[in-house]
Amino acid sequence: MTVPPHRNRLAREKSPYLLQHASNPVDWHPWGEEAFEIARREDRPIFLSIGYSTCHWCHVMERESFEQEDVARILNQHFVPIKVDREERPDVDQIYMTVCQALTGSGGWPLTLILTPDRRPFFAGTYFAPEPRFGRPGLKEILYQVVSAWEQQRDRVVEAAERITQEIQPQFSGNPGGALGAETLRLAFEQLASRYDESHGGFGVAPKFPTPHVLTFLLRYWLRAGEPRALEMVETTLQAMRRGGIFDHVGFGFHRYSTDREWLVPHFEKMLYDQALLMIAYVEAYQATANPLYGAVAKEIAAYVLRDMTSPEGAFYSAEDADSEGEEGKFYVWRRSEIEAILGAEEAALYCRAYQVEPEGNWRDEATERVPGTNIPHLDEDPAAIAKEVEIEAGELARKLEADRRKLFDARERRVRPHKDDKILTSWNGLMIVALSKAAQAFDDPSYARAAERALDFLTGKLVREDGRLLARFRDGEAAHPAYLDDYAFLAWGLLELYEATFAARHLDAALRLVREMERLFRDSQGGGYFFTGEDGEALLARAKEIYDGAAPSGNSVAALVLLRLGRTTGDTALERSAEAVFQAFSGAVARAPTAHAQLLAALDFALGPTREIVIAGEKADPEARSMARETTRRFLPRKVVLWNLPDEAKMLHQLAPFVKAQASIAGAAAAYVCENYACRAPVMSAGELGRLLDAPIPAAAS
């Protein structure tokens, strides 16, 4: 008779991360009042472990500690163990990550804390091995020390928890200072230039994260200041990442970060938000330079997401793990003999030459210094140079390598795939809607807009409560958790971009309604800016306001840009004043460390202007009107808004943006109206005229 595995309380949850721990011998609780009441009643501290389902070191800590009976015995007897999925509860993660960084100087996942029963922290760290290792204490040792202190020195523990709580609470409010201006943008550029890796692109040494919003800020600075070095940093970095092992050359998409400065050896997990943000960066670089490489990479990212990260209903999944069969990267690496068996000797020789595949392997594990004997396909040089070396035409080489890629992809599909975190997050779906909508504009390809609209339809159909409240997560038939600021801001951004991709006024209307709800739920009417949680959210140690643009941009940064663009699009200056309040609320922090706020600097670039408001008037079927719209989308014009006064959309559009009513077609012919720096030009009647107008410098504002 088979004995059923032990199942703890997490078995009733929907989160893939929590379900991964449902068979642990640790008596895990989900975050909630039931666990807190047990802690209070039994006078036990809380052991809080925060992670996510595709986190490599979370898996390691589970195998080493949480699956072990001796560790479970300590936790179950002396603590109330709680597991939190940081992607479902970013509010909880944000609070306690700040604690960890304040106490230890660093952070990351798995995040490990010990709290009093009233959830005040007195110990924090990240990954711990079960036994001491390399001078670091082991988890069991820490737990025994905490038990001793809890039983014998309770007053000191409670005092420490109270002190830590008081000291970290000011970090969650805004940090106002002086006004931000063009000097802030210049300082950010100079700081990035000082950290720029001249040899390999990117910033700093290792590990290297893509941080695409840094690159999109630099594109804006290049356009504003005419600074060629800003564009050079962007292009070198985008090209180096595409050549490197951080890009999946067989299946497309980008891994999370590079463990080395050369972009060769990635941490192999793939995150939806990385795909979205990198796709935005490559689309904008394509618009700025017309280099077809950047357009091709953006399309490759989209192909990966639409193939592997899209639900049958059209929404987007969250992530793919780094590990398969218990080994990081196993799905993605190759032995040369495997490639030869799949491609045959002749084709394999060409592929291996191009992608640096060696019999002994082509990479070294940065952590262990071990050479695994496998290969991460990557390009060390331009394919044109390889074509010249092997004496074939560049186009023919590209066709051969693409045929080889397809064969390797088909073979790789027969491997054991990494775990896919199939929860659907409103915020990250919002970013993907942005990326697809921008691609639809830049490539004049409505299929990307249709994919964005399918995702939007899922979100509005499944992640909106009966009372209209947006929710944060959907999985396995259940929508849960009141949405956070990021959900509202990112989705509103997506709706704005989707409007400019389709000119369907319902998307503009939805963006406005979402922003008004964001104002009601999240706005800090005293200090400016927006809280991360709504006024109906769970009370935690503090109600945080976040402005740091880390791996993903902050909700406040995105909200500022959305408010500015919506204000210009609709003529509602109150929205622009709300954006100004965001800048004021955080100006002190931004002035001290501008490069940590790259997305907010993109909003500041828009706020400083000069801006353009463009209205096209004419029928959707009119070729000249369509050509006019194309003139506005193929260029890199980050400080513009565009409306199309379509007869079929007129009723709703004129309610949303009343000024558009007067900007109509002329004698039945298409017309384009351009306002620059608060002054409007005479309408133009052809796409060529509009293009010349958009290429000309914007005149200075009248004094």
QUINORJO-V418458 format. One record per residue. SS is DSSP state (a for helix, b for strand, c for the rest). PSI is psi in radians with two decimals (999 if undefined). OMEGA is omega in degrees with one decimal (NA if undefined). Layout:
SS,PSI,OMEGA / SS,PSI,OMEGA
This chain:
c,2.29,179.4 / c,2.26,178.4 / c,2.17,179.8 / c,2.52,-179.7 / c,2.68,175.3 / c,2.41,176.3 / c,2.24,178.3 / c,-2.97,-174.6 / a,-0.38,-178.4 / a,-0.27,179.8 / a,-0.36,-179.6 / a,-0.03,-176.6 / c,2.94,177.6 / c,-0.40,-176.5 / c,2.22,175.8 / a,-0.63,179.6 / a,-0.82,179.5 / a,-0.68,179.4 / a,-0.51,175.5 / a,-0.46,-176.3 / c,0.15,-174.7 / c,-0.34,179.7 / c,0.07,176.4 / c,2.59,171.8 / c,-0.26,173.6 / c,2.36,-178.1 / c,1.20,-175.9 / c,2.52,170.0 / b,2.57,165.6 / b,2.79,176.6 / c,2.20,178.8 / c,3.00,-173.4 / a,-0.56,179.3 / a,-0.81,179.7 / a,-0.71,-178.4 / a,-0.66,179.5 / a,-0.69,176.9 / a,-0.76,-179.9 / a,-0.76,179.4 / a,-0.80,-175.5 / a,-0.72,-176.4 / a,0.04,175.4 / c,0.89,179.9 / c,2.53,173.7 / b,2.79,178.3 / b,2.27,171.1 / b,1.93,-174.7 / b,2.17,179.1 / b,2.12,-176.2 / b,2.33,178.3 / b,-2.76,177.6 / c,2.86,-163.5 / c,-0.39,-179.1 / c,0.33,-178.2 / c,2.02,-176.0 / a,-0.86,-175.8 / a,-0.37,170.7 / a,-0.73,178.2 / a,-0.72,-178.8 / a,-0.81,-178.7 / a,-0.58,175.9 / a,-0.87,-178.3 / a,-0.78,-173.1 / a,-0.57,-170.7 / a,-0.96,-168.6 / a,-0.28,173.9 / c,-0.04,-174.6 / c,2.34,-175.0 / a,-0.62,-176.7 / a,-0.69,176.4 / a,-0.76,179.8 / a,-0.66,-178.4 / a,-0.77,179.4 / a,-0.84,-177.2 / a,-0.76,-176.5 / a,-0.56,-176.2 / a,-0.63,-169.0 / a,-0.18,-174.3 / b,2.94,164.8 / b,1.80,-175.2 / b,2.28,-179.5 / b,2.32,174.8 / b,2.41,178.6 / b,2.31,170.5 / b,1.97,-175.5 / c,-0.44,-178.7 / c,-0.44,173.5 / c,-0.62,-178.5 / c,1.16,178.6 / a,-0.38,177.7 / a,-0.77,177.6 / a,-0.79,-179.8 / a,-0.75,-177.2 / a,-0.77,-179.1 / a,-0.89,-172.2 / a,-0.39,170.9 / a,-0.67,176.4 / a,-0.70,176.4 / a,-0.84,-178.5 / a,-0.76,-179.7 / a,-0.63,179.0 / a,-0.64,-175.9 / a,-0.57,-171.6 / a,-0.25,-177.3 / c,-0.01,179.3 / c,3.06,179.6 / c,-3.07,-179.9 / c,-3.05,-178.0 / c,2.49,6.0 / c,2.49,177.6 / b,2.21,-172.8 / b,2.15,178.3 / b,2.72,171.5 / b,2.27,-171.3 / b,2.72,167.7 / c,2.90,179.0 / c,-0.39,176.1 / c,0.32,169.1 / c,0.40,175.6 / c,2.28,-172.1 / b,2.50,171.5 / b,0.00,172.5 / b,2.48,179.3 / b,2.60,176.0 / b,-2.93,179.9 / c,-1.98,179.4 / c,2.38,171.6 / c,2.28,169.1 / c,2.77,-178.6 / c,-0.57,-180.0 / c,2.78,177.7 / c,2.50,-176.4 / b,2.23,176.4 / c,0.70,177.2 / c,-0.02,177.2 / b,2.46,179.3 / c,2.65,176.7 / c,2.80,-176.9 / a,-0.76,-177.8 / a,-0.71,177.5 / a,-0.77,179.3 / a,-0.79,-177.6 / a,-0.76,179.2 / a,-0.70,178.6 / a,-0.68,178.8 / a,-0.74,178.2 / a,-0.79,-179.6 / a,-0.78,-179.4 / a,-0.67,-179.7 / a,-0.65,-176.9 / a,-0.54,-171.1 / a,-0.34,-177.5 / c,0.77,-173.2 / a,-0.74,-177.0 / a,-0.72,-179.3 / a,-0.67,178.9 / a,-0.84,-178.7 / a,-0.69,177.8 / a,-0.73,178.9 / a,-0.73,179.7 / a,-0.72,179.5 / a,-0.75,-179.7 / a,-0.78,-179.9 / a,-0.77,-179.2 / a,-0.78,-179.6 / a,-0.65,-176.1 / a,-0.54,-176.3 / a,-0.33,-175.7 / a,-0.68,178.0 / a,-0.38,-179.0 / a,-0.28,-176.2 / a,-0.01,176.8 / c,3.07,177.6 / c,3.09,179.9 / c,1.37,-176.1 / c,2.71,177.6 / c,-2.56,178.8 / c,3.06,-179.2 / c,2.49,175.3 / c,2.52,-178.1 / c,-2.86,-178.2 / a,-0.52,177.8 / a,-0.59,177.3 / a,-0.74,178.4 / a,-0.75,179.9 / a,-0.75,179.9 / a,-0.71,177.9 / a,-0.78,178.0 / a,-0.81,-178.2 / a,-0.69,178.5 / a,-0.71,177.5 / a,-0.71,179.3 / a,-0.60,-179.7 / a,-0.41,-179.4 / a,-0.03,-174.0 / b,2.37,177.3 / c,1.81,-175.7 / c,-0.53,-174.3 / c,-0.68,-169.7 / c,0.03,-175.9 / c,3.03,-176.4 / c,-3.00,-172.2 / b,2.34,-177.7 / c,-2.79,-176.3 / c,-1.88,-178.4 / c,2.58,-5.0 / c,2.73,-179.0 / b,2.18,175.9 / b,2.58,-179.2 / c,-0.67,-175.9 / c,1.19,-174.4 / a,-0.50,-178.3 / a,-0.34,170.0 / a,-0.73,-178.7 / a,-0.68,179.3 / a,-0.54,171.8 / a,-0.79,-178.5 / a,-0.62,174.9 / a,-0.72,179.0 / a,-0.66,179.6 / a,-0.69,175.8 / a,-0.79,-178.6 / a,-0.71,-177.6 / a,-0.87,-169.8 / a,-0.13,-174.3 / c,0.58,-174.6 / c,1.80,-175.8 / a,-0.50,-178.7 / a,-0.58,177.8 / a,-0.78,178.3 / a,-0.69,178.4 / a,-0.74,179.7 / a,-0.70,179.0 / a,-0.89,-174.4 / a,-0.77,179.5 / a,-0.72,-179.1 / a,-0.81,-179.6 / a,-0.70,-180.0 / a,-0.71,-179.5 / a,-0.69,178.7 / a,-0.70,-179.6 / a,-0.60,177.9 / a,-0.53,-168.4 / c,3.07,178.2 / c,-0.19,175.6 / c,-0.39,173.6 / b,2.39,178.1 / c,1.75,-174.4 / c,-0.20,179.0 / c,-0.78,-175.6 / c,-0.05,-179.9 / c,3.02,-174.7 / c,2.82,-177.9 / b,2.46,170.9 / c,3.00,-164.8 / c,-0.81,178.1 / b,2.97,179.0 / b,2.36,178.9 / c,-0.15,179.9 / c,2.95,-176.5 / c,-0.23,-176.9 / c,0.00,-176.6 / c,0.36,-175.8 / c,-0.95,-170.4 / c,1.89,-176.6 / b,2.88,155.6 / b,2.10,-157.1 / c,-0.08,179.9 / c,2.68,177.8 / b,2.20,-177.4 / b,2.44,179.7 / a,-0.74,-176.3 / a,-0.58,176.2 / a,-0.75,179.6 / a,-0.78,-178.1 / a,-0.87,-175.7 / a,-0.66,177.5 / a,-0.64,176.6 / a,-0.73,176.1 / a,-0.80,-178.0 / a,-0.77,-179.6 / a,-0.64,176.9 / a,-0.81,-178.4 / a,-0.64,176.7 / a,-0.65,176.1 / a,-0.78,178.4 / a,-0.65,-176.1 / a,-0.57,-170.8 / a,-0.32,-173.1 / c,0.29,176.8 / c,2.06,-175.9 / a,-0.38,178.4 / a,-0.78,-175.5 / a,-0.65,175.3 / a,-0.70,-179.9 / a,-0.70,-179.6 / a,-0.74,177.7 / a,-0.73,179.2 / a,-0.59,176.5 / a,-0.74,177.3 / a,-0.80,179.6 / a,-0.71,179.6 / a,-0.75,178.2 / a,-0.86,-176.8 / a,-0.79,-177.4 / a,-0.45,179.0 / a,-0.82,-168.3 / a,-0.28,-171.6 / c,0.34,-175.8 / b,2.28,179.0 / c,2.83,177.6 / c,-0.49,179.9 / c,-0.11,175.2 / c,-0.10,176.1 / c,2.95,-171.6 / b,2.34,177.5 / c,2.96,-169.0 / c,-0.74,-169.5 / b,2.82,167.4 / b,2.45,-174.1 / c,2.80,171.9 / c,-0.49,-170.3 / b,2.54,164.7 / b,2.48,-176.2 / c,0.63,175.8 / c,0.21,-175.9 / b,2.24,-179.7 / b,2.28,174.1 / c,0.01,-173.8 / c,-0.62,-178.6 / c,-0.48,-167.7 / c,-0.27,-173.7 / c,2.80,-172.3 / b,2.48,163.3 / c,2.58,-177.5 / a,-0.62,-179.3 / a,-0.58,176.7 / a,-0.78,-178.8 / a,-0.71,179.1 / a,-0.66,179.7 / a,-0.57,-177.5 / a,-0.74,-172.1 / a,-0.34,-170.3 / c,2.77,-170.0 / a,-0.81,-173.5 / a,-0.87,-179.8 / a,-0.63,179.1 / a,-0.67,-179.6 / a,-0.74,179.4 / a,-0.81,-179.2 / a,-0.78,-177.6 / a,-0.58,175.5 / a,-0.77,-176.5 / a,-0.69,-171.6 / c,0.35,169.4 / c,0.64,-179.4 / c,2.20,-175.3 / c,2.65,177.8 / c,-0.60,-177.2 / c,0.03,-177.3 / c,2.82,-173.6 / c,0.33,179.3 / c,2.80,179.7 / c,2.36,176.7 / c,2.08,-175.0 / c,-0.55,-176.0 / c,-0.71,-173.7 / c,-0.19,-174.2 / c,0.21,-179.7 / c,2.50,173.0 / c,1.86,-171.2 / c,-0.27,-178.5 / c,0.14,177.4 / c,3.05,-174.6 / b,2.45,170.1 / c,1.91,-179.7 / c,2.31,177.2 / c,2.81,-179.2 / c,2.26,177.1 / c,-0.28,-177.8 / c,2.99,-178.8 / c,2.37,178.7 / a,-0.50,179.2 / a,-0.65,178.0 / a,-0.65,178.3 / a,-0.74,179.5 / a,-0.72,178.9 / a,-0.71,-178.6 / a,-0.73,-177.0 / a,0.06,171.3 / c,0.87,169.2 / c,2.81,179.4 / c,2.55,-179.2 / a,-0.71,179.2 / a,-0.70,178.5 / a,-0.70,176.8 / a,-0.77,-179.8 / a,-0.73,179.6 / a,-0.72,179.6 / a,-0.79,-178.4 / a,-0.59,176.8 / a,-0.70,176.6 / a,-0.71,177.2 / a,-0.74,179.8 / a,-0.76,-179.3 / a,-0.71,178.2 / a,-0.75,179.1 / a,-0.67,178.0 / a,-0.80,179.5 / a,-0.69,178.3 / a,-0.71,-179.0 / a,-0.53,179.6 / c,-0.32,178.0 / c,-0.10,176.4 / c,2.93,173.2 / c,2.09,-175.7 / c,2.66,169.8 / c,2.72,175.1 / c,2.40,176.0 / b,2.17,173.9 / b,1.84,-170.8 / c,0.31,173.3 / c,2.68,-176.7 / b,2.02,-178.4 / b,2.27,-178.8 / a,-0.76,-175.8 / a,-0.87,-177.2 / a,-0.58,173.1 / a,-0.64,175.6 / a,-0.75,178.8 / a,-0.67,179.4 / a,-0.59,174.4 / a,-0.69,174.4 / a,-0.90,-175.0 / a,-0.81,-178.8 / a,-0.66,179.6 / a,-0.70,176.4 / a,-0.68,177.6 / a,-0.71,177.4 / a,-0.70,179.4 / a,-0.89,-172.5 / a,-0.64,-174.7 / a,0.03,-178.0 / c,0.85,-175.2 / c,1.75,-176.6 / a,-0.24,179.4 / a,-0.56,177.7 / a,-0.68,176.9 / a,-0.65,178.2 / a,-0.69,177.5 / a,-0.69,177.7 / a,-0.70,-179.1 / a,-0.60,176.0 / a,-0.77,178.2 / a,-0.74,178.9 / a,-0.76,179.2 / a,-0.67,177.9 / a,-0.82,-177.8 / a,-0.79,-177.7 / a,-0.46,180.0 / a,-0.52,-172.4 / a,-0.32,-172.0 / c,0.46,173.7 / b,2.16,179.6 / c,2.90,179.7 / c,-0.58,179.7 / c,0.10,178.0 / c,-0.11,-178.7 / c,2.21,176.4 / b,2.51,178.4 / b,2.85,-167.8 / b,-0.51,-170.0 / b,2.44,172.7 / b,2.31,172.0 / b,2.43,172.4 / c,0.80,175.2 / c,-0.01,-175.4 / b,2.25,169.5 / b,2.41,-174.1 / b,2.85,173.3 / b,2.03,175.2 / b,2.34,-173.6 / c,2.65,-177.8 / c,3.06,178.7 / a,-0.77,-178.6 / a,-0.70,-180.0 / a,-0.83,-178.7 / a,-0.84,-175.0 / a,-0.80,-177.0 / a,-0.71,180.0 / a,-0.66,176.2 / a,-0.70,175.2 / a,-0.80,178.6 / a,-0.73,179.3 / a,-0.67,176.9 / a,-0.82,179.5 / a,-0.64,179.2 / a,-0.60,173.9 / a,-0.80,-177.4 / a,-0.24,174.9 / a,-0.50,-173.7 / a,-0.42,-174.0 / c,0.52,171.8 / c,2.02,-172.6 / a,-0.38,179.8 / a,-0.52,179.2 / a,-0.66,176.1 / a,-0.72,177.6 / a,-0.77,-180.0 / a,-0.67,177.8 / a,-0.77,179.6 / a,-0.76,179.8 / a,-0.67,179.7 / a,-0.72,-179.6 / a,-0.67,177.9 / a,-0.64,175.8 / a,-0.66,175.3 / a,-0.76,177.7 / a,-0.75,-177.1 / a,-0.71,-171.7 / a,-0.58,-165.8 / a,-0.29,-171.4 / b,2.37,172.5 / c,1.73,-173.4 / c,-0.37,178.3 / c,-0.87,-171.9 / c,-0.13,-177.5 / c,2.80,-177.8 / c,-2.90,-171.6 / b,2.41,172.8 / c,2.72,179.9 / c,-0.61,-180.0 / c,2.67,179.9 / c,2.93,179.1 / c,-0.28,177.2 / c,0.18,-176.8 / c,2.96,178.1 / c,2.40,176.9 / c,2.08,177.5 / c,-2.90,-179.4 / c,-0.54,179.6 / c,2.78,172.9 / c,1.82,-166.8 / c,2.62,167.5 / c,2.16,-173.7 / c,2.36,176.5 / c,-0.20,-178.2 / c,2.22,176.2 / c,1.65,-176.1 / c,-2.22,178.1 / c,-0.61,172.2 / c,2.71,-179.6 / c,2.76,178.7 / c,2.72,177.3 / a,-0.65,178.9 / a,-0.70,-180.0 / a,-0.80,179.7 / a,-0.71,179.4 / a,-0.71,-179.6 / a,-0.79,-179.7 / a,-0.74,179.7 / a,-0.77,179.9 / a,-0.76,179.3 / a,-0.81,-177.0 / a,-0.72,177.8 / a,-0.65,177.3 / a,-0.78,179.2 / a,-0.62,-177.8 / a,-0.65,-174.3 / a,-0.24,-174.6 / c,0.22,-179.6 / c,1.74,-176.4 / a,-0.32,176.8 / a,-0.58,177.7 / a,-0.70,178.5 / a,-0.60,176.9 / a,-0.62,175.7 / a,-0.66,176.1 / a,-0.75,178.5 / a,-0.63,178.4 / a,-0.52,175.4 / a,-0.84,178.9 / a,-0.76,-178.8 / a,-0.68,-175.7 / a,-0.52,-172.9 / a,0.20,-171.4 / a,-0.56,179.1 / a,-0.83,179.3 / a,-0.71,-178.2 / a,-0.71,179.8 / a,-0.62,-179.8 / a,-0.63,-175.6 / c,1.25,-173.8 / a,-0.57,-176.4 / a,-0.27,176.5 / a,0.07,-175.4 / a,0.82,-171.5 / a,-0.65,-179.9 / a,-0.66,176.5 / a,-0.60,177.8 / a,-0.55,174.5 / a,-0.69,175.9 / a,-0.70,178.4 / a,-0.68,176.9 / a,-0.74,177.6 / a,-0.77,-177.5 / a,-0.66,-178.1 / a,-0.36,178.1 / c,-2.94,1.2 / c,2.61,-176.8 / c,2.88,175.1 / b,2.39,169.3 / b,2.11,-174.0 / b,2.25,175.0 / b,2.18,173.8 / b,2.40,179.1 / b,2.26,179.8 / c,3.05,-179.6 / c,2.59,178.0 / c,-0.55,-178.4 / c,-0.13,-177.8 / c,2.04,-178.3 / a,-0.63,-178.8 / a,-0.71,177.4 / a,-0.71,178.3 / a,-0.67,178.1 / a,-0.64,175.8 / a,-0.81,178.5 / a,-0.68,-179.6 / a,-0.61,177.5 / a,-0.59,-178.0 / a,-0.41,-174.1 / a,-0.39,-177.1 / a,-0.30,-179.7 / c,2.78,172.1 / c,1.74,-177.6 / c,1.29,-172.8 / c,-0.23,-179.6 / c,0.71,178.0 / b,2.73,164.9 / b,2.62,-176.8 / b,2.34,171.1 / b,2.64,175.6 / b,2.01,-180.0 / b,1.43,-178.3 / c,2.36,178.6 / a,-0.70,-178.3 / a,-0.38,-177.5 / a,0.04,-166.7 / a,-0.76,-173.9 / a,-0.89,-179.3 / a,-0.75,-176.6 / a,-0.71,-177.9 / a,-0.45,173.2 / a,-0.66,-177.8 / a,-0.68,-176.6 / c,1.40,-172.1 / a,-0.54,-176.7 / a,-0.35,-176.3 / a,-0.44,-175.0 / a,-0.64,-178.3 / a,-0.20,-175.7 / c,1.43,-171.0 / c,3.00,174.4 / c,2.78,-173.8 / b,2.02,-178.4 / c,0.67,178.1 / c,-0.01,-178.9 / b,2.64,179.4 / c,2.54,178.0 / b,2.69,176.6 / b,2.31,-179.2 / b,2.24,-178.3 / b,2.16,172.8 / b,2.32,-177.1 / b,2.23,175.5 / c,0.78,175.5 / c,0.33,176.1 / b,2.36,-175.2 / b,2.41,178.5 / c,2.93,173.0 / c,2.56,-179.1 / c,2.64,175.7 / b,2.70,-169.0 / c,0.09,179.5 / c,2.73,178.2 / a,-0.61,179.2 / a,-0.77,177.5 / a,-0.74,179.7 / a,-0.73,179.2 / a,-0.75,179.0 / a,-0.65,178.4 / a,-0.71,-178.3 / a,-0.44,178.7 / a,-0.32,-177.7 / c,2.64,175.1 / c,2.60,177.5 / c,2.23,-179.8 / c,2.67,176.0 / c,2.61,179.0 / c,2.54,176.8 / c,2.45,-178.8 / c,999,NA
